[in-house]
Structure formats: C-alpha cells, structure tokens
C-alpha cells in the first residue's frame, strides 16, 4: 500500500504555518483578553487571577505532546496497538467511534494503561517547582530552608530504576491493578501531585482516550523507519527534536 506520512504542524485559520513565537504571542493574547473578562479586572498588572485564564493554553501543548508520544509508542508496539483497537471496537459494539459517550471512557482499562505508560516514559511536563512555605527536614538530617524554590524532576522520577525496573521499556502492564499495588502515588506524577496538582488531569485523560479511540478505529499506525529515532527535546513541554513521524493506513485497507 501507499503509506502517507503524517506530521501535525500548527497552522492559523488560513492554513499558514505558525512558528513557536506566533503560538506564544497567541497564547499571551488569549490570557490577556481573559483577564478583562474577570470581575474587577482593570487590565494587565491589576486583575484577579483565575485558573481559567491559563487552563486552555496549559492544556493544549501538554495534551498534544502526550498524544504524539502515545501514538509513537503504540506505532512501535503493534501488539499493544491492536489490543487497544480491539478494546475500543468491543466497547463500541458496532457504533461509530464518533458516537463514543462519556460513560464509555471508564471502560477502556488497557487503553488507559497504555496512556499512563506513555506519560511515564514521555511526560509532557518534565519538571515542576515549588517554594517551601516552611523548613522541610530530610531523612539524612539536612533541612531545606523556608522560602527555597525546589525543582522536582518528573522525568527523573519516571525513569528511576528503583521505582520502575527497565525504565526505558514501554510496558503498559506496569499499570495493571496487581502491579500497581503498593506503589507510591508519588512515583507517577505526570500531572504533579498534592493539593496543587493539575486541575485539568481528568479532562486531559478523557481527551486522550477519545482521540485514541477515534484514531485506532480508523487507522493503523506504524513508525517511519526511514527516519532516525527521535531525540527528546525537554523544553517547557517535552518535544522531539525533528518531530514524531508516523505512517498511517486506513483500517479498511488493512482488513
């Protein structure tokens, strides 16, 4: 078959390509306009903050990164991809994937495991920082003073072999109920942890499940072996240095 090469590139409403600077400017405009819509807002520099003003920009690139790496991982592991596809098809039971309901999303256990394992292997946000509001004693007797800003590596935690044996291996069964027993909740933190974790994590997981269901019900994904393996590029959001390139074939052509 003739394999089309797919790569998602940002474009404006007229189809013109957008640079990173264009995207940053658009996100800044979005947040600035949102400030004026808040009660009591008087413009930049004097306004009440709302998580809604950053929710859409924060949830755009992160989810896109998570989906890109997920498809790359599934393309490299056809046995997991096919199991996800069968799970989706059995759930839909003849319905079109576009008719998937909210209640369906909790009935995709293996697909959920694949999403979590991809987020472990390639967390969209590689680190978070927190300012200590009080002295924090460590186990070895040292103390992190109040006011110090600590940078916590999500990527490092997810690739710690003491927590995750063979951390570079894509193994969705790490997140099976039996393998998850006794695991610290802070060993898997793609959405951070604690009372100030990501407020959009449930929406992000739902969004990823829907996109996976729609995609796998229509296409078979394979890696483009003509290109070298991607190099991780940990910026604000984890990216691939030259993008993630996949080969797609309509599922009807495979059947």
N, C-alpha and C positions, 0 to 999 in steps of 0.2 A: 504493500500500500504506500501511498504518498503521505509522508508524515509532515504535518505543519509544525513549525517551530513557534512556540508561544512565549512571549515575554510581556509582562504587564508594564506599560510605560505611562506616566502621568500626562494627561492632556487637559486643555481647557475645553469649554463648550464648543469651540470652533475646530477642535481637533489638532490644535497646535501643541507641540511638546512643552512641558513645564520643567524648568530647572529646579534644583534644590532651593535656590534663592526665591524663585517665584512661589514655591509652595510655602516657604517660611513667611513671605510677605502676605500671602492669602490667609494663613492661619492667624497672623498678627491682626489683620483687618477684621477677621471673624470675632476674635476675642475683644477687640476694641469696640466694635459695634454692639457686642453683647453687654458690655459694661453700661452703655447708655440705657439699655432696656431694664436694668435693675432699679427697683425703687430706691430713691435717694441718691442715685448716681449723678455725678456732675462732670464726668469725663475722666480722661486718663490722669492717674495720680491721686484722684479723690473719689473713691467709689467703694461700696461694699463688695467683697469677693464672694463669688458663688462657684461651686464646683461645676455648674452647668456651663460656665464661661470657658472652661478648658476641657470639658468632657468629650466633645466631638473631635477636636484636634488630637487629644491624647489617645483617643480610641481608634483613630484612623490608621496611622502608620504602624502602631503596635499590632493590631489585628491583621493588617496586610502582611507584615513581616511574619507573624505566626502562621498564616495560611501559606505563604510562599515556601517556608521551610517545611511545613507539613506535607505539601504536595511533593516537594523534592524528596522527602524521606519515604513517602508512600510509593513514589515512582521507582525508588531504588530497592524496594521490598515488595515485589508484586504479590507475594503470598499474603501479606497484611492488607494490601490494597484490595485484593479480591475478597478477603474476609469482610472488610468494611462494606464493600459493594453488596455482597450477599446479605449482610445485616440490614442495609438500607432497603434492598428490594423486598426482603421478607416483611419488614415493617410496613412498607407502603402497600403490599398485597395488591398490586395492580393499579394503585393510584399513581398519578403523575407526581414526580418529585416536587413540582411547584406547589402541590397541594399539601405539603407537609405541615402539620399542626404543631403548636407549642407543646402539647402533651406528648407528641412523638419523640421529642428531643431527649427525654429521660429514658427512652427505651433503646438506646444505642450504646450499650456498655463497651463493646470492643472499639468502636469508633472513638468513644471518649478516652479510652486508654491510649489510643494512637495519638490523639491530640495532646494529652498530658505528656506522653513520652517525647513528642516533638518539642513541646515547650520546655521540657527539661534539657534536652540536647541543644536546643537553639532558643533560649529565652529572648524574646524581643527586647526587653529592658535588661541590660546585663548587670546593673548595679543600682542601688538606692542609697541615699544618705539620710542621716537623722542627727539632730542636735540633742545631746544629752541634757535632760532637764534636771538631773541630779547626778551625784557621783555614782559610778557603776563599778562595783568591785568585781574583779575577775577571779577565776578559780585559783590562779597561781599567786594571788595576793596583790597583784597590781591593781590600780584604780584608774578608770577613765574619768577625768575631772568633769564636773558640770560645765556645760557650755561648749564642750568639744564636739565638732561635727565628725561623725564616723561614716565612712563609706563601706557599705556591705556588698560584697560581690555575689550577685545571684548566679552568674556564670560559674564562678569558682565553687560555690556550694553545690550546684548541679553536676559538677564534674569531679567532685571529691570522691576518690575511690573508696574511702572509708564508709561513705554513705551509699554510693552507687558503684558496685563492682562492675568492671569493664565499662566505664562511663561513656566511652565513645561509641558504644554499640547501641543501635536503635532496637530496643526490646520493649514493646508495649505491655508485655506481661508483668513488667515491674509494678504496674498499677492494678493488677488483679487484686480482688479482695484479700486473698490469702497472702500474697506477697506484700501487701500494704500494712498488714497487722504489725503493730509495734513500732512503725516508722515515725520518727519525729515529724510533726507538721511543718517544722521549720527547715526540713531538708528539701522541700519542694515549694519554691516561693516565686513563681513567675509573676504573680500579682502582689508581691511583697507579703507581709504578714502583720498580724496585730490589728488594733482598732483603726489604724490609718492605712489599711491596705487599699487596693484598687476598688473603687466603688462600682466600677463597670465590669467586674470579672464575670458575673453571671451572664450579662448581655454579651460579652466577648465570646464566652464558651458557646452560647446559643447561636451566635452569628457564625462561628466556625463550623458547628455541626450542620447548619443549614447549607452553607457553601459546599461543604464536603459531600453532603447528600445530593445536592444538585449536580455537582461536577462528576462524581463517580457513577451516577445513574446515566450519564450521557457520554463520558469519555473514559478511555484507558490512558493512563499516564505512564510515560517512560522517560528516563533521563537521556539527554543528548550526549551520547558517548563521544561525539566528535569534539566536544569541549572539555577542557581540563576540569578537575574537581574544583568547586568554588572555594575561594578563600574568604573566611569570615572577616567582616569589617565592623568591629564594635564601635559605632558612633553613638549618638544618643539612642538610636534604635539599631539592633543587630541587622546588618545587611550582608549581602555577598558582594565581593569587590567588583565583579563584572556581571552581576545579576544571576538569577537562577533560571536556567533554560531547560524547558521540558518539551517532549514530543507528545502530541495528543492525537488520538484516533477516535472517531465517533464509535460509540459502543455497538451500534447496529452493524457496523462494518466488521466488527470482531466476532459477533455472534454467528 
